[in-house]
Amino acid sequence: MATWAIGDLQGCYDPTARLLEAIKFDPATDHLWFCGDLVNRGGQSLRTLRLVKSLDIHSNVVLGNHDLSLIAIAQRNPDEQRKVNPDLREILFADDRDELLDWLRKRPLMHVDRSLGWAMVHAGLAPRWSISDAEGYAREVQERLHGPNYRKLLSGMYGNKPEAFTPKLSGPERMRAIINVFTRLRFCTPRGALAFSDKGPPGSQKIGAYPWFEVPGMVKRDLRIVCGHWSTLGLFQGLGVHAIDTGCVWGGKLTAIRLDDEIPRIVQVPGREGAKLEEGSD
């Protein structure tokens, strides 16, 4: 029995199939963790989303920023939906779109397995958030996203303000700040202000911002964290963090990490063919 976490798929069905073959995934015994951003840009988002949904009882999935964006776009009128890129449009006008989108909307922002010793998020955690803090903030968003008034949450989630989460925030600003941390974080200041415009590798950011896992004074966490989102970071393992978005959609690699090994084992396959490696993007 093996538990594997897999980095951002972004609609890359063929690399996903190659990776499942490379890790010898057996649904009778194995379990998968998907770090979010299942869709967008890869040219095969509908097939990819259908595949991951079909693995539901064998997997855990957290939401990424592209997943949330798809769910929000689905609330617009059909004319506006037709204006999005072909990857997302194929999902929005598929016969099974409602089933797929309802399933996707009900995924969490964070998955924790204390018996295994791991937590999974899409992007990262704020400097002052313990694992328990993060679980609580994730639940706040999930209760709204999974409830009958989810459209209100989706309509208010876009934007870069406030830059930092504080416990005093309320209403849409609180929800937006929590979502931004879980799904868009790369660099931030010691007080937790997200550097939204900095999307390159460490060292490219503005003075005063740090990779979220290297912020001075950040809290110590009792679980290892696996995450994706940051393709220009590449494969990173250190400081209790295992970042595994290795730019599959940009022509890099698709990465899996085995979580139940004492020393986590990495397996990679080539990413999307014909793609050009680009600097980070939301």
Secondary structure, 3 states (H helix, E strand, C coil): CCEEEECCCCCCHHHHHHHHHHCCCCCCCCEEEECCCCCCCCCCHHHHHHHHHHCHHHEEECCCHHHHHHHHHCCCCHHHHCCCCHHHHHHHCCCCHHHHHHHHHCCCCEEEECCCCEEEECCCCCCCCCHHHHHHHHHHHHHHHCCCCHHHHHHCCCCCCCCCCCCCCCHHHHHHHHHHHHHHCCEECCCCCECCCCCCCCCCCCCCCEECCCCCCCCCCCCEEEECCCCCCCCEEECCEEECCCEHHHCCEEEEEECCCCCCEEEEEECCCCCCCCCCCC
